[in-house]
Amino acid sequence: MRLLALLLASACDPPPMTITQYPCPPAGTTLTYESFGSQFLDENCNTCHSAENDARHGAPDSIRFDTLDEVHALAARIFVRAAGPNTSMPPGPDDPPLYARDQLAEWLSCGAP
């Protein structure tokens, strides 16, 4: 009976919010790669998603966030995993706080300038 309840509960989880569902604010953003993105990615993502890291903990080699071009190419994927209410990445106890995830959502939805 518990297994059935768990299965039903997990089936009710909403799908992740997408980047198109989170519009850039009308006034744009003050967040830039230099002022926000680079540090957020270094602190929360590049432990596994950097070409310079040999211990990628199972992260695919093709998913890298070392450059702004790589971030732009993967912005929608980064968003559904880590931005705003999406919390599947990074895994573990040291997750970024909600305000930082909201900043990531804003930065990405505004084109990650």
C-alpha positions as CSV (number, residue, x, y, z in Angstrom):
1,M,0.0,0.0,0.0
2,R,2.9,2.4,0.8
3,L,4.5,1.7,-2.5
4,L,1.3,2.6,-4.3
5,A,1.0,5.8,-2.4
6,L,4.6,6.7,-3.2
7,L,4.0,6.0,-6.9
8,L,0.9,8.1,-7.0
9,A,2.6,10.9,-5.2
10,S,5.5,10.9,-7.6
11,A,3.2,10.8,-10.6
12,C,1.7,14.1,-9.4
13,D,4.9,16.0,-9.4
14,P,4.6,18.9,-11.8
15,P,6.9,19.0,-14.8
16,P,9.9,21.4,-14.4
17,M,9.4,25.0,-15.3
18,T,11.0,25.8,-18.7
19,I,12.9,28.9,-19.7
20,T,10.1,30.0,-21.9
21,Q,7.7,30.0,-18.9
22,Y,9.9,32.5,-17.1
23,P,10.1,35.7,-19.0
24,C,12.9,38.2,-18.7
25,P,11.7,41.1,-16.6
26,P,10.4,44.1,-18.7
27,A,13.4,46.2,-17.5
28,G,15.8,43.4,-18.3
29,T,18.4,42.2,-15.9
30,T,21.5,43.7,-14.3
31,L,23.0,40.2,-13.9
32,T,25.8,39.4,-16.3
33,Y,28.2,36.5,-16.7
34,E,30.9,38.6,-15.0
35,S,28.7,39.7,-12.1
36,F,26.7,36.5,-11.5
37,G,26.9,33.7,-14.0
38,S,30.5,32.8,-13.8
39,Q,30.6,32.6,-10.0
40,F,27.2,30.7,-9.8
41,L,28.5,28.1,-12.2
42,D,31.9,27.8,-10.6
43,E,30.3,27.3,-7.1
44,N,27.4,25.1,-8.0
45,C,28.0,23.4,-11.4
46,N,31.5,23.2,-12.5
47,T,32.6,20.7,-9.9
48,C,31.1,18.2,-12.4
49,H,30.6,20.2,-15.6
50,S,34.0,21.6,-16.3
51,A,36.5,20.2,-18.8
52,E,39.2,20.9,-16.3
53,N,37.7,18.6,-13.7
54,D,38.7,14.9,-14.0
55,A,36.3,13.8,-11.3
56,R,33.0,14.6,-13.1
57,H,30.9,12.3,-10.9
58,G,29.1,10.8,-13.9
59,A,28.3,14.1,-15.7
60,P,28.5,13.6,-19.5
61,D,31.6,15.0,-21.0
62,S,29.5,16.9,-23.5
63,I,27.8,18.9,-20.8
64,R,30.3,21.7,-20.0
65,F,29.8,25.2,-18.6
66,D,33.3,26.5,-18.9
67,T,32.5,29.3,-21.3
68,L,29.6,31.6,-21.9
69,D,29.1,30.0,-25.4
70,E,28.7,26.6,-23.7
71,V,26.2,28.1,-21.3
72,H,24.2,29.7,-24.1
73,A,24.1,26.4,-26.0
74,L,22.7,24.6,-22.9
75,A,20.7,27.4,-21.3
76,A,17.3,25.7,-21.6
77,R,18.8,22.5,-20.1
78,I,20.5,24.3,-17.3
79,F,17.2,26.1,-16.6
80,V,15.0,23.0,-16.2
81,R,17.6,21.4,-13.9
82,A,18.7,24.2,-11.6
83,A,16.9,27.6,-12.1
84,G,13.9,29.0,-10.2
85,P,11.8,26.2,-8.7
86,N,13.8,23.5,-10.6
87,T,16.0,21.7,-8.1
88,S,17.3,18.5,-9.6
89,M,20.8,19.9,-9.9
90,P,23.1,20.1,-8.3
91,P,22.5,16.9,-6.3
92,G,23.5,16.8,-2.7
93,P,23.2,18.7,0.5
94,D,24.9,22.0,-0.5
95,D,22.3,23.2,-2.9
96,P,22.2,26.9,-3.9
97,P,19.6,28.9,-2.0
98,L,16.3,29.8,-3.7
99,Y,17.3,33.4,-4.2
100,A,20.3,32.3,-6.2
101,R,18.2,29.9,-8.2
102,D,15.8,32.8,-8.9
103,Q,18.8,34.9,-10.1
104,L,19.9,32.1,-12.3
105,A,16.4,31.9,-13.8
106,E,16.4,35.6,-14.5
107,W,19.9,35.6,-15.9
108,L,19.2,32.7,-18.2
109,S,15.7,34.0,-19.3
110,C,17.3,37.3,-20.3
111,G,19.8,35.6,-22.6
112,A,22.6,35.1,-20.1
113,P,24.4,38.4,-20.9
